[in-house]
Amino acid sequence: MTVVTVVISPACTACGSCLSTCPEGSLSAHPGRPDVDSSTCTGCLACVEVCPTDAITWVGSVNGAGSPVGAGSPLGAGQPGRRR
């Protein structure tokens, strides 16, 4: 089971890339930066991958691996907080 809390930092430029990428529609536009609906977010991290400013990170456990990750922890590509 994936248990992730998506965190959007002040580095967000409100470009909207994450809004159109979220398959669940869990992100909604708000002045300044998007809001995340944690009740519908499945933790797919598509928003993290598409963010051009690396403003989106996560806290939790990804894909039921049981290994905890923290905001900014790498899951690949050598960039903290990103899965690439």
N, CA, C and O atoms as a Maestro MAE file, in Angstrom:
{
 s_m_m2io_version
 :::
 2.0.0
}

f_m_ct {
 s_m_title
 :::
 protein
 m_atom[336] {
  # First column is atom index #
  i_m_mmod_type
  r_m_x_coord
  r_m_y_coord
  r_m_z_coord
  i_m_residue_number
  s_m_chain_name
  s_m_pdb_residue_name
  s_m_pdb_atom_name
  i_m_atomic_number
  :::
  1 25 0.826 -1.170 0.000 1 A "MET " " N  " 7
  2 3 0.000 0.000 0.000 1 A "MET " " CA " 6
  3 2 0.879 1.245 0.000 1 A "MET " " C  " 6
  4 15 1.907 1.281 0.676 1 A "MET " " O  " 8
  5 25 0.486 2.247 -0.741 2 A "THR " " N  " 7
  6 3 1.226 3.488 -0.811 2 A "THR " " CA " 6
  7 2 0.614 4.496 0.147 2 A "THR " " C  " 6
  8 15 -0.571 4.816 0.057 2 A "THR " " O  " 8
  9 25 1.424 4.988 1.053 3 A "VAL " " N  " 7
  10 3 0.975 5.998 1.989 3 A "VAL " " CA " 6
  11 2 1.919 7.178 1.836 3 A "VAL " " C  " 6
  12 15 3.045 7.157 2.334 3 A "VAL " " O  " 8
  13 25 1.451 8.207 1.143 4 A "VAL " " N  " 7
  14 3 2.294 9.353 0.827 4 A "VAL " " CA " 6
  15 2 1.541 10.638 1.116 4 A "VAL " " C  " 6
  16 15 0.351 10.753 0.824 4 A "VAL " " O  " 8
  17 25 2.235 11.588 1.684 5 A "THR " " N  " 7
  18 3 1.702 12.936 1.815 5 A "THR " " CA " 6
  19 2 2.518 13.816 0.889 5 A "THR " " C  " 6
  20 15 3.735 13.928 1.043 5 A "THR " " O  " 8
  21 25 1.858 14.439 -0.067 6 A "VAL " " N  " 7
  22 3 2.526 15.325 -1.014 6 A "VAL " " CA " 6
  23 2 2.660 16.696 -0.371 6 A "VAL " " C  " 6
  24 15 1.710 17.219 0.212 6 A "VAL " " O  " 8
  25 25 3.856 17.272 -0.486 7 A "VAL " " N  " 7
  26 3 4.153 18.566 0.110 7 A "VAL " " CA " 6
  27 2 4.554 19.531 -1.004 7 A "VAL " " C  " 6
  28 15 5.477 19.249 -1.768 7 A "VAL " " O  " 8
  29 25 3.867 20.660 -1.096 8 A "ILE " " N  " 7
  30 3 4.197 21.672 -2.101 8 A "ILE " " CA " 6
  31 2 4.845 22.849 -1.392 8 A "ILE " " C  " 6
  32 15 4.229 23.496 -0.545 8 A "ILE " " O  " 8
  33 25 6.098 23.118 -1.747 9 A "SER " " N  " 7
  34 3 6.872 24.160 -1.067 9 A "SER " " CA " 6
  35 2 6.628 25.539 -1.668 9 A "SER " " C  " 6
  36 15 6.010 25.657 -2.725 9 A "SER " " O  " 8
  37 25 7.110 26.572 -1.000 10 A "PRO " " N  " 7
  38 3 6.990 27.932 -1.520 10 A "PRO " " CA " 6
  39 2 7.729 28.136 -2.855 10 A "PRO " " C  " 6
  40 15 7.526 29.156 -3.513 10 A "PRO " " O  " 8
  41 25 8.570 27.195 -3.259 11 A "ALA " " N  " 7
  42 3 9.273 27.299 -4.546 11 A "ALA " " CA " 6
  43 2 8.324 27.123 -5.727 11 A "ALA " " C  " 6
  44 15 8.711 27.359 -6.872 11 A "ALA " " O  " 8
  45 25 7.087 26.710 -5.461 12 A "CYS " " N  " 7
  46 3 6.079 26.522 -6.508 12 A "CYS " " CA " 6
  47 2 5.816 27.845 -7.221 12 A "CYS " " C  " 6
  48 15 5.625 28.882 -6.586 12 A "CYS " " O  " 8
  49 25 5.810 27.791 -8.563 13 A "THR " " N  " 7
  50 3 5.541 28.993 -9.362 13 A "THR " " CA " 6
  51 2 4.109 29.012 -9.882 13 A "THR " " C  " 6
  52 15 3.746 29.899 -10.655 13 A "THR " " O  " 8
  53 25 3.298 28.055 -9.474 14 A "ALA " " N  " 7
  54 3 1.896 27.934 -9.911 14 A "ALA " " CA " 6
  55 2 1.784 27.814 -11.426 14 A "ALA " " C  " 6
  56 15 0.890 28.397 -12.039 14 A "ALA " " O  " 8
  57 25 2.703 27.050 -12.028 15 A "CYS " " N  " 7
  58 3 2.707 26.887 -13.485 15 A "CYS " " CA " 6
  59 2 1.558 25.999 -13.977 15 A "CYS " " C  " 6
  60 15 1.148 26.102 -15.133 15 A "CYS " " O  " 8
  61 25 1.039 25.128 -13.105 16 A "GLY " " N  " 7
  62 3 -0.090 24.272 -13.455 16 A "GLY " " CA " 6
  63 2 0.283 22.912 -14.023 16 A "GLY " " C  " 6
  64 15 -0.603 22.114 -14.328 16 A "GLY " " O  " 8
  65 25 1.566 22.629 -14.171 17 A "SER " " N  " 7
  66 3 1.983 21.331 -14.729 17 A "SER " " CA " 6
  67 2 1.442 20.156 -13.922 17 A "SER " " C  " 6
  68 15 1.010 19.157 -14.497 17 A "SER " " O  " 8
  69 25 1.462 20.264 -12.625 18 A "CYS " " N  " 7
  70 3 1.003 19.173 -11.766 18 A "CYS " " CA " 6
  71 2 -0.507 18.970 -11.872 18 A "CYS " " C  " 6
  72 15 -0.997 17.844 -11.789 18 A "CYS " " O  " 8
  73 25 -1.238 20.068 -12.055 19 A "LEU " " N  " 7
  74 3 -2.704 19.985 -12.126 19 A "LEU " " CA " 6
  75 2 -3.157 19.086 -13.257 19 A "LEU " " C  " 6
  76 15 -4.062 18.270 -13.082 19 A "LEU " " O  " 8
  77 25 -2.535 19.229 -14.411 20 A "SER " " N  " 7
  78 3 -2.943 18.444 -15.573 20 A "SER " " CA " 6
  79 2 -2.352 17.038 -15.567 20 A "SER " " C  " 6
  80 15 -2.778 16.187 -16.348 20 A "SER " " O  " 8
  81 25 -1.389 16.786 -14.706 21 A "THR " " N  " 7
  82 3 -0.722 15.483 -14.659 21 A "THR " " CA " 6
  83 2 -1.375 14.512 -13.686 21 A "THR " " C  " 6
  84 15 -1.309 13.300 -13.891 21 A "THR " " O  " 8
  85 25 -1.994 15.014 -12.649 22 A "CYS " " N  " 7
  86 3 -2.559 14.153 -11.613 22 A "CYS " " CA " 6
  87 2 -3.710 13.312 -12.169 22 A "CYS " " C  " 6
  88 15 -4.729 13.866 -12.583 22 A "CYS " " O  " 8
  89 25 -3.561 11.975 -12.185 23 A "PRO " " N  " 7
  90 3 -4.612 11.118 -12.740 23 A "PRO " " CA " 6
  91 2 -5.877 11.076 -11.878 23 A "PRO " " C  " 6
  92 15 -6.945 10.702 -12.364 23 A "PRO " " O  " 8
  93 25 -5.764 11.454 -10.621 24 A "GLU " " N  " 7
  94 3 -6.911 11.429 -9.711 24 A "GLU " " CA " 6
  95 2 -7.582 12.788 -9.567 24 A "GLU " " C  " 6
  96 15 -8.638 12.899 -8.945 24 A "GLU " " O  " 8
  97 25 -6.972 13.824 -10.142 25 A "GLY " " N  " 7
  98 3 -7.520 15.170 -9.977 25 A "GLY " " CA " 6
  99 2 -7.413 15.669 -8.545 25 A "GLY " " C  " 6
  100 15 -8.250 16.446 -8.086 25 A "GLY " " O  " 8
  101 25 -6.382 15.220 -7.846 26 A "SER " " N  " 7
  102 3 -6.218 15.546 -6.429 26 A "SER " " CA " 6
  103 2 -5.617 16.920 -6.177 26 A "SER " " C  " 6
  104 15 -5.536 17.364 -5.031 26 A "SER " " O  " 8
  105 25 -5.197 17.589 -7.230 27 A "LEU " " N  " 7
  106 3 -4.613 18.917 -7.092 27 A "LEU " " CA " 6
  107 2 -5.583 19.949 -7.643 27 A "LEU " " C  " 6
  108 15 -6.142 19.772 -8.726 27 A "LEU " " O  " 8
  109 25 -5.778 21.019 -6.899 28 A "SER " " N  " 7
  110 3 -6.659 22.080 -7.377 28 A "SER " " CA " 6
  111 2 -5.917 23.411 -7.323 28 A "SER " " C  " 6
  112 15 -5.079 23.640 -6.451 28 A "SER " " O  " 8
  113 25 -6.245 24.279 -8.272 29 A "ALA " " N  " 7
  114 3 -5.575 25.569 -8.378 29 A "ALA " " CA " 6
  115 2 -6.028 26.514 -7.269 29 A "ALA " " C  " 6
  116 15 -7.217 26.641 -6.977 29 A "ALA " " O  " 8
  117 25 -5.062 27.158 -6.677 30 A "HIS " " N  " 7
  118 3 -5.297 28.189 -5.675 30 A "HIS " " CA " 6
  119 2 -4.278 29.282 -5.927 30 A "HIS " " C  " 6
  120 15 -3.195 28.995 -6.437 30 A "HIS " " O  " 8
  121 25 -4.583 30.512 -5.591 31 A "PRO " " N  " 7
  122 3 -3.594 31.578 -5.770 31 A "PRO " " CA " 6
  123 2 -2.303 31.240 -5.018 31 A "PRO " " C  " 6
  124 15 -2.337 30.891 -3.838 31 A "PRO " " O  " 8
  125 25 -1.202 31.344 -5.690 32 A "GLY " " N  " 7
  126 3 0.088 31.071 -5.058 32 A "GLY " " CA " 6
  127 2 0.621 29.687 -5.334 32 A "GLY " " C  " 6
  128 15 1.736 29.540 -5.833 32 A "GLY " " O  " 8
  129 25 -0.161 28.665 -5.015 33 A "ARG " " N  " 7
  130 3 0.263 27.279 -5.283 33 A "ARG " " CA " 6
  131 2 -0.919 26.338 -5.136 33 A "ARG " " C  " 6
  132 15 -1.893 26.669 -4.459 33 A "ARG " " O  " 8
  133 25 -0.849 25.172 -5.759 34 A "PRO " " N  " 7
  134 3 -1.969 24.215 -5.716 34 A "PRO " " CA " 6
  135 2 -2.212 23.661 -4.318 34 A "PRO " " C  " 6
  136 15 -1.340 23.708 -3.450 34 A "PRO " " O  " 8
  137 25 -3.408 23.142 -4.125 35 A "ASP " " N  " 7
  138 3 -3.792 22.478 -2.890 35 A "ASP " " CA " 6
  139 2 -3.934 20.988 -3.203 35 A "ASP " " C  " 6
  140 15 -4.420 20.626 -4.274 35 A "ASP " " O  " 8
  141 25 -3.518 20.132 -2.287 36 A "VAL " " N  " 7
  142 3 -3.584 18.681 -2.478 36 A "VAL " " CA " 6
  143 2 -4.716 18.119 -1.640 36 A "VAL " " C  " 6
  144 15 -4.799 18.382 -0.441 36 A "VAL " " O  " 8
  145 25 -5.594 17.339 -2.275 37 A "ASP " " N  " 7
  146 3 -6.665 16.639 -1.562 37 A "ASP " " CA " 6
  147 2 -6.135 15.269 -1.179 37 A "ASP " " C  " 6
  148 15 -6.115 14.351 -2.000 37 A "ASP " " O  " 8
  149 25 -5.707 15.132 0.064 38 A "SER " " N  " 7
  150 3 -5.086 13.880 0.506 38 A "SER " " CA " 6
  151 2 -6.070 12.714 0.538 38 A "SER " " C  " 6
  152 15 -5.654 11.556 0.583 38 A "SER " " O  " 8
  153 25 -7.360 13.003 0.515 39 A "SER " " N  " 7
  154 3 -8.339 11.911 0.539 39 A "SER " " CA " 6
  155 2 -8.461 11.215 -0.824 39 A "SER " " C  " 6
  156 15 -8.969 10.096 -0.897 39 A "SER " " O  " 8
  157 25 -8.005 11.860 -1.894 40 A "THR " " N  " 7
  158 3 -8.071 11.231 -3.220 40 A "THR " " CA " 6
  159 2 -6.699 10.943 -3.800 40 A "THR " " C  " 6
  160 15 -6.592 10.198 -4.774 40 A "THR " " O  " 8
  161 25 -5.648 11.512 -3.231 41 A "CYS " " N  " 7
  162 3 -4.276 11.288 -3.717 41 A "CYS " " CA " 6
  163 2 -3.886 9.826 -3.488 41 A "CYS " " C  " 6
  164 15 -4.004 9.307 -2.378 41 A "CYS " " O  " 8
  165 25 -3.421 9.175 -4.550 42 A "THR " " N  " 7
  166 3 -3.021 7.770 -4.442 42 A "THR " " CA " 6
  167 2 -1.518 7.603 -4.242 42 A "THR " " C  " 6
  168 15 -1.034 6.481 -4.091 42 A "THR " " O  " 8
  169 25 -0.783 8.702 -4.239 43 A "GLY " " N  " 7
  170 3 0.661 8.620 -4.041 43 A "GLY " " CA " 6
  171 2 1.428 8.168 -5.267 43 A "GLY " " C  " 6
  172 15 2.520 7.615 -5.138 43 A "GLY " " O  " 8
  173 25 0.884 8.390 -6.455 44 A "CYS " " N  " 7
  174 3 1.577 7.959 -7.680 44 A "CYS " " CA " 6
  175 2 2.820 8.810 -7.947 44 A "CYS " " C  " 6
  176 15 3.718 8.377 -8.670 44 A "CYS " " O  " 8
  177 25 2.881 9.999 -7.379 45 A "LEU " " N  " 7
  178 3 4.001 10.930 -7.481 45 A "LEU " " CA " 6
  179 2 4.226 11.500 -8.878 45 A "LEU " " C  " 6
  180 15 5.309 12.002 -9.176 45 A "LEU " " O  " 8
  181 25 3.202 11.424 -9.744 46 A "ALA " " N  " 7
  182 3 3.301 12.017 -11.079 46 A "ALA " " CA " 6
  183 2 3.564 13.515 -10.963 46 A "ALA " " C  " 6
  184 15 4.301 14.080 -11.772 46 A "ALA " " O  " 8
  185 25 2.972 14.157 -9.971 47 A "CYS " " N  " 7
  186 3 3.169 15.593 -9.762 47 A "CYS " " CA " 6
  187 2 4.626 15.904 -9.429 47 A "CYS " " C  " 6
  188 15 5.162 16.923 -9.865 47 A "CYS " " O  " 8
  189 25 5.263 15.029 -8.658 48 A "VAL " " N  " 7
  190 3 6.663 15.214 -8.283 48 A "VAL " " CA " 6
  191 2 7.531 15.156 -9.526 48 A "VAL " " C  " 6
  192 15 8.445 15.964 -9.689 48 A "VAL " " O  " 8
  193 25 7.248 14.206 -10.399 49 A "GLU " " N  " 7
  194 3 8.053 14.011 -11.601 49 A "GLU " " CA " 6
  195 2 7.942 15.165 -12.583 49 A "GLU " " C  " 6
  196 15 8.913 15.482 -13.270 49 A "GLU " " O  " 8
  197 25 6.785 15.796 -12.665 50 A "VAL " " N  " 7
  198 3 6.554 16.818 -13.680 50 A "VAL " " CA " 6
  199 2 6.898 18.239 -13.208 50 A "VAL " " C  " 6
  200 15 7.007 19.139 -14.041 50 A "VAL " " O  " 8
  201 25 7.068 18.460 -11.937 51 A "CYS " " N  " 7
  202 3 7.306 19.810 -11.415 51 A "CYS " " CA " 6
  203 2 8.648 20.372 -11.907 51 A "CYS " " C  " 6
  204 15 9.704 19.818 -11.599 51 A "CYS " " O  " 8
  205 25 8.604 21.470 -12.672 52 A "PRO " " N  " 7
  206 3 9.844 22.019 -13.233 52 A "PRO " " CA " 6
  207 2 10.728 22.724 -12.201 52 A "PRO " " C  " 6
  208 15 11.904 22.967 -12.471 52 A "PRO " " O  " 8
  209 25 10.190 23.055 -11.034 53 A "THR " " N  " 7
  210 3 10.984 23.751 -10.018 53 A "THR " " CA " 6
  211 2 11.327 22.866 -8.826 53 A "THR " " C  " 6
  212 15 11.870 23.350 -7.832 53 A "THR " " O  " 8
  213 25 11.017 21.572 -8.914 54 A "ASP " " N  " 7
  214 3 11.264 20.636 -7.804 54 A "ASP " " CA " 6
  215 2 10.601 21.110 -6.513 54 A "ASP " " C  " 6
  216 15 11.131 20.894 -5.423 54 A "ASP " " O  " 8
  217 25 9.445 21.754 -6.638 55 A "ALA " " N  " 7
  218 3 8.746 22.302 -5.473 55 A "ALA " " CA " 6
  219 2 7.875 21.273 -4.775 55 A "ALA " " C  " 6
  220 15 7.345 21.539 -3.696 55 A "ALA " " O  " 8
  221 25 7.718 20.079 -5.389 56 A "ILE " " N  " 7
  222 3 6.844 19.067 -4.802 56 A "ILE " " CA " 6
  223 2 7.691 17.901 -4.297 56 A "ILE " " C  " 6
  224 15 8.468 17.311 -5.048 56 A "ILE " " O  " 8
  225 25 7.532 17.585 -3.035 57 A "THR " " N  " 7
  226 3 8.209 16.440 -2.419 57 A "THR " " CA " 6
  227 2 7.153 15.593 -1.728 57 A "THR " " C  " 6
  228 15 5.959 15.849 -1.886 57 A "THR " " O  " 8
  229 25 7.565 14.602 -0.975 58 A "TRP " " N  " 7
  230 3 6.625 13.711 -0.318 58 A "TRP " " CA " 6
  231 2 7.190 13.247 1.009 58 A "TRP " " C  " 6
  232 15 8.386 13.358 1.276 58 A "TRP " " O  " 8
  233 25 6.303 12.727 1.828 59 A "VAL " " N  " 7
  234 3 6.665 12.090 3.088 59 A "VAL " " CA " 6
  235 2 5.823 10.834 3.151 59 A "VAL " " C  " 6
  236 15 4.612 10.897 2.936 59 A "VAL " " O  " 8
  237 25 6.430 9.698 3.438 60 A "GLY " " N  " 7
  238 3 5.659 8.470 3.564 60 A "GLY " " CA " 6
  239 2 6.385 7.250 3.057 60 A "GLY " " C  " 6
  240 15 7.615 7.204 3.030 60 A "GLY " " O  " 8
  241 25 5.607 6.255 2.654 61 A "SER " " N  " 7
  242 3 6.108 4.985 2.160 61 A "SER " " CA " 6
  243 2 5.553 4.776 0.762 61 A "SER " " C  " 6
  244 15 4.346 4.897 0.548 61 A "SER " " O  " 8
  245 25 6.425 4.462 -0.193 62 A "VAL " " N  " 7
  246 3 6.018 4.362 -1.588 62 A "VAL " " CA " 6
  247 2 5.902 2.915 -2.039 62 A "VAL " " C  " 6
  248 15 6.799 2.107 -1.801 62 A "VAL " " O  " 8
  249 25 4.798 2.597 -2.686 63 A "ASN " " N  " 7
  250 3 4.528 1.295 -3.292 63 A "ASN " " CA " 6
  251 2 4.620 0.122 -2.332 63 A "ASN " " C  " 6
  252 15 4.995 -0.986 -2.716 63 A "ASN " " O  " 8
  253 25 4.275 0.378 -1.088 64 A "GLY " " N  " 7
  254 3 4.202 -0.699 -0.114 64 A "GLY " " CA " 6
  255 2 5.529 -1.375 0.177 64 A "GLY " " C  " 6
  256 15 5.560 -2.453 0.769 64 A "GLY " " O  " 8
  257 25 6.624 -0.752 -0.233 65 A "ALA " " N  " 7
  258 3 7.933 -1.356 -0.042 65 A "ALA " " CA " 6
  259 2 8.319 -1.426 1.428 65 A "ALA " " C  " 6
  260 15 9.254 -2.131 1.806 65 A "ALA " " O  " 8
  261 25 7.587 -0.688 2.245 66 A "GLY " " N  " 7
  262 3 7.876 -0.715 3.669 66 A "GLY " " CA " 6
  263 2 9.068 0.122 4.047 66 A "GLY " " C  " 6
  264 15 9.374 0.270 5.230 66 A "GLY " " O  " 8
  265 25 9.752 0.677 3.054 67 A "SER " " N  " 7
  266 3 10.890 1.516 3.373 67 A "SER " " CA " 6
  267 2 10.426 2.959 3.433 67 A "SER " " C  " 6
  268 15 9.917 3.495 2.449 67 A "SER " " O  " 8
  269 25 10.597 3.580 4.573 68 A "PRO " " N  " 7
  270 3 10.128 4.959 4.699 68 A "PRO " " CA " 6
  271 2 10.981 5.911 3.878 68 A "PRO " " C  " 6
  272 15 12.191 5.724 3.748 68 A "PRO " " O  " 8
  273 25 10.352 6.913 3.337 69 A "VAL " " N  " 7
  274 3 11.079 7.979 2.659 69 A "VAL " " CA " 6
  275 2 10.633 9.286 3.292 69 A "VAL " " C  " 6
  276 15 9.499 9.414 3.755 69 A "VAL " " O  " 8
  277 25 11.520 10.234 3.304 70 A "GLY " " N  " 7
  278 3 11.170 11.530 3.865 70 A "GLY " " CA " 6
  279 2 11.179 12.573 2.778 70 A "GLY " " C  " 6
  280 15 11.679 12.331 1.679 70 A "GLY " " O  " 8
  281 25 10.638 13.712 3.073 71 A "ALA " " N  " 7
  282 3 10.642 14.807 2.105 71 A "ALA " " CA " 6
  283 2 12.072 15.049 1.676 71 A "ALA " " C  " 6
  284 15 12.951 15.287 2.505 71 A "ALA " " O  " 8
  285 25 12.298 14.988 0.386 72 A "GLY " " N  " 7
  286 3 13.628 15.207 -0.142 72 A "GLY " " CA " 6
  287 2 14.444 13.937 -0.283 72 A "GLY " " C  " 6
  288 15 15.564 13.996 -0.788 72 A "GLY " " O  " 8
  289 25 13.931 12.789 0.143 73 A "SER " " N  " 7
  290 3 14.682 11.546 -0.008 73 A "SER " " CA " 6
  291 2 14.650 11.077 -1.450 73 A "SER " " C  " 6
  292 15 13.588 11.088 -2.074 73 A "SER " " O  " 8
  293 25 15.779 10.668 -1.994 74 A "PRO " " N  " 7
  294 3 15.809 10.245 -3.394 74 A "PRO " " CA " 6
  295 2 15.204 8.862 -3.596 74 A "PRO " " C  " 6
  296 15 15.374 7.964 -2.771 74 A "PRO " " O  " 8
  297 25 14.509 8.716 -4.689 75 A "LEU " " N  " 7
  298 3 14.051 7.397 -5.133 75 A "LEU " " CA " 6
  299 2 14.672 7.078 -6.479 75 A "LEU " " C  " 6
  300 15 14.292 6.095 -7.116 75 A "LEU " " O  " 8
  301 25 15.590 7.866 -6.911 76 A "GLY " " N  " 7
  302 3 16.229 7.653 -8.198 76 A "GLY " " CA " 6
  303 2 16.735 8.955 -8.771 76 A "GLY " " C  " 6
  304 15 16.448 10.030 -8.243 76 A "GLY " " O  " 8
  305 25 17.474 8.861 -9.832 77 A "ALA " " N  " 7
  306 3 17.992 9.978 -10.616 77 A "ALA " " CA " 6
  307 2 18.907 10.921 -9.848 77 A "ALA " " C  " 6
  308 15 19.343 11.933 -10.396 77 A "ALA " " O  " 8
  309 25 19.200 10.616 -8.615 78 A "GLY " " N  " 7
  310 3 20.121 11.440 -7.865 78 A "GLY " " CA " 6
  311 2 19.574 12.802 -7.466 78 A "GLY " " C  " 6
  312 15 20.316 13.626 -6.931 78 A "GLY " " O  " 8
  313 25 18.292 13.059 -7.713 79 A "GLN " " N  " 7
  314 3 17.702 14.324 -7.307 79 A "GLN " " CA " 6
  315 2 16.789 14.089 -6.122 79 A "GLN " " C  " 6
  316 15 15.829 13.325 -6.221 79 A "GLN " " O  " 8
  317 25 17.074 14.738 -4.999 80 A "PRO " " N  " 7
  318 3 16.205 14.561 -3.834 80 A "PRO " " CA " 6
  319 2 14.754 14.905 -4.139 80 A "PRO " " C  " 6
  320 15 14.460 15.889 -4.818 80 A "PRO " " O  " 8
  321 25 13.862 14.080 -3.627 81 A "GLY " " N  " 7
  322 3 12.449 14.331 -3.757 81 A "GLY " " CA " 6
  323 2 11.856 14.006 -5.109 81 A "GLY " " C  " 6
  324 15 10.702 14.348 -5.368 81 A "GLY " " O  " 8
  325 25 12.613 13.353 -5.982 82 A "ARG " " N  " 7
  326 3 12.123 13.040 -7.320 82 A "ARG " " CA " 6
  327 2 12.340 11.561 -7.600 82 A "ARG " " C  " 6
  328 15 13.244 10.948 -7.033 82 A "ARG " " O  " 8
  329 25 11.513 10.981 -8.476 83 A "ARG " " N  " 7
  330 3 11.600 9.550 -8.775 83 A "ARG " " CA " 6
  331 2 12.294 9.246 -10.078 83 A "ARG " " C  " 6
  332 15 12.429 8.071 -10.421 83 A "ARG " " O  " 8
  333 25 12.726 10.203 -10.802 84 A "ARG " " N  " 7
  334 3 13.277 9.951 -12.138 84 A "ARG " " CA " 6
  335 2 14.519 9.134 -12.110 84 A "ARG " " C  " 6
  336 15 15.092 8.844 -13.161 84 A "ARG " " O  " 8
  :::
 }
 m_bond[335] {
  # First column is bond index #
  i_m_from
  i_m_to
  i_m_order
  :::
  1 1 2 1
  2 2 3 1
  3 3 4 2
  4 3 5 1
  5 5 6 1
  6 6 7 1
  7 7 8 2
  8 7 9 1
  9 9 10 1
  10 10 11 1
  11 11 12 2
  12 11 13 1
  13 13 14 1
  14 14 15 1
  15 15 16 2
  16 15 17 1
  17 17 18 1
  18 18 19 1
  19 19 20 2
  20 19 21 1
  21 21 22 1
  22 22 23 1
  23 23 24 2
  24 23 25 1
  25 25 26 1
  26 26 27 1
  27 27 28 2
  28 27 29 1
  29 29 30 1
  30 30 31 1
  31 31 32 2
  32 31 33 1
  33 33 34 1
  34 34 35 1
  35 35 36 2
  36 35 37 1
  37 37 38 1
  38 38 39 1
  39 39 40 2
  40 39 41 1
  41 41 42 1
  42 42 43 1
  43 43 44 2
  44 43 45 1
  45 45 46 1
  46 46 47 1
  47 47 48 2
  48 47 49 1
  49 49 50 1
  50 50 51 1
  51 51 52 2
  52 51 53 1
  53 53 54 1
  54 54 55 1
  55 55 56 2
  56 55 57 1
  57 57 58 1
  58 58 59 1
  59 59 60 2
  60 59 61 1
  61 61 62 1
  62 62 63 1
  63 63 64 2
  64 63 65 1
  65 65 66 1
  66 66 67 1
  67 67 68 2
  68 67 69 1
  69 69 70 1
  70 70 71 1
  71 71 72 2
  72 71 73 1
  73 73 74 1
  74 74 75 1
  75 75 76 2
  76 75 77 1
  77 77 78 1
  78 78 79 1
  79 79 80 2
  80 79 81 1
  81 81 82 1
  82 82 83 1
  83 83 84 2
  84 83 85 1
  85 85 86 1
  86 86 87 1
  87 87 88 2
  88 87 89 1
  89 89 90 1
  90 90 91 1
  91 91 92 2
  92 91 93 1
  93 93 94 1
  94 94 95 1
  95 95 96 2
  96 95 97 1
  97 97 98 1
  98 98 99 1
  99 99 100 2
  100 99 101 1
  101 101 102 1
  102 102 103 1
  103 103 104 2
  104 103 105 1
  105 105 106 1
  106 106 107 1
  107 107 108 2
  108 107 109 1
  109 109 110 1
  110 110 111 1
  111 111 112 2
  112 111 113 1
  113 113 114 1
  114 114 115 1
  115 115 116 2
  116 115 117 1
  117 117 118 1
  118 118 119 1
  119 119 120 2
  120 119 121 1
  121 121 122 1
  122 122 123 1
  123 123 124 2
  124 123 125 1
  125 125 126 1
  126 126 127 1
  127 127 128 2
  128 127 129 1
  129 129 130 1
  130 130 131 1
  131 131 132 2
  132 131 133 1
  133 133 134 1
  134 134 135 1
  135 135 136 2
  136 135 137 1
  137 137 138 1
  138 138 139 1
  139 139 140 2
  140 139 141 1
  141 141 142 1
  142 142 143 1
  143 143 144 2
  144 143 145 1
  145 145 146 1
  146 146 147 1
  147 147 148 2
  148 147 149 1
  149 149 150 1
  150 150 151 1
  151 151 152 2
  152 151 153 1
  153 153 154 1
  154 154 155 1
  155 155 156 2
  156 155 157 1
  157 157 158 1
  158 158 159 1
  159 159 160 2
  160 159 161 1
  161 161 162 1
  162 162 163 1
  163 163 164 2
  164 163 165 1
  165 165 166 1
  166 166 167 1
  167 167 168 2
  168 167 169 1
  169 169 170 1
  170 170 171 1
  171 171 172 2
  172 171 173 1
  173 173 174 1
  174 174 175 1
  175 175 176 2
  176 175 177 1
  177 177 178 1
  178 178 179 1
  179 179 180 2
  180 179 181 1
  181 181 182 1
  182 182 183 1
  183 183 184 2
  184 183 185 1
  185 185 186 1
  186 186 187 1
  187 187 188 2
  188 187 189 1
  189 189 190 1
  190 190 191 1
  191 191 192 2
  192 191 193 1
  193 193 194 1
  194 194 195 1
  195 195 196 2
  196 195 197 1
  197 197 198 1
  198 198 199 1
  199 199 200 2
  200 199 201 1
  201 201 202 1
  202 202 203 1
  203 203 204 2
  204 203 205 1
  205 205 206 1
  206 206 207 1
  207 207 208 2
  208 207 209 1
  209 209 210 1
  210 210 211 1
  211 211 212 2
  212 211 213 1
  213 213 214 1
  214 214 215 1
  215 215 216 2
  216 215 217 1
  217 217 218 1
  218 218 219 1
  219 219 220 2
  220 219 221 1
  221 221 222 1
  222 222 223 1
  223 223 224 2
  224 223 225 1
  225 225 226 1
  226 226 227 1
  227 227 228 2
  228 227 229 1
  229 229 230 1
  230 230 231 1
  231 231 232 2
  232 231 233 1
  233 233 234 1
  234 234 235 1
  235 235 236 2
  236 235 237 1
  237 237 238 1
  238 238 239 1
  239 239 240 2
  240 239 241 1
  241 241 242 1
  242 242 243 1
  243 243 244 2
  244 243 245 1
  245 245 246 1
  246 246 247 1
  247 247 248 2
  248 247 249 1
  249 249 250 1
  250 250 251 1
  251 251 252 2
  252 251 253 1
  253 253 254 1
  254 254 255 1
  255 255 256 2
  256 255 257 1
  257 257 258 1
  258 258 259 1
  259 259 260 2
  260 259 261 1
  261 261 262 1
  262 262 263 1
  263 263 264 2
  264 263 265 1
  265 265 266 1
  266 266 267 1
  267 267 268 2
  268 267 269 1
  269 269 270 1
  270 270 271 1
  271 271 272 2
  272 271 273 1
  273 273 274 1
  274 274 275 1
  275 275 276 2
  276 275 277 1
  277 277 278 1
  278 278 279 1
  279 279 280 2
  280 279 281 1
  281 281 282 1
  282 282 283 1
  283 283 284 2
  284 283 285 1
  285 285 286 1
  286 286 287 1
  287 287 288 2
  288 287 289 1
  289 289 290 1
  290 290 291 1
  291 291 292 2
  292 291 293 1
  293 293 294 1
  294 294 295 1
  295 295 296 2
  296 295 297 1
  297 297 298 1
  298 298 299 1
  299 299 300 2
  300 299 301 1
  301 301 302 1
  302 302 303 1
  303 303 304 2
  304 303 305 1
  305 305 306 1
  306 306 307 1
  307 307 308 2
  308 307 309 1
  309 309 310 1
  310 310 311 1
  311 311 312 2
  312 311 313 1
  313 313 314 1
  314 314 315 1
  315 315 316 2
  316 315 317 1
  317 317 318 1
  318 318 319 1
  319 319 320 2
  320 319 321 1
  321 321 322 1
  322 322 323 1
  323 323 324 2
  324 323 325 1
  325 325 326 1
  326 326 327 1
  327 327 328 2
  328 327 329 1
  329 329 330 1
  330 330 331 1
  331 331 332 2
  332 331 333 1
  333 333 334 1
  334 334 335 1
  335 335 336 2
  :::
 }
}
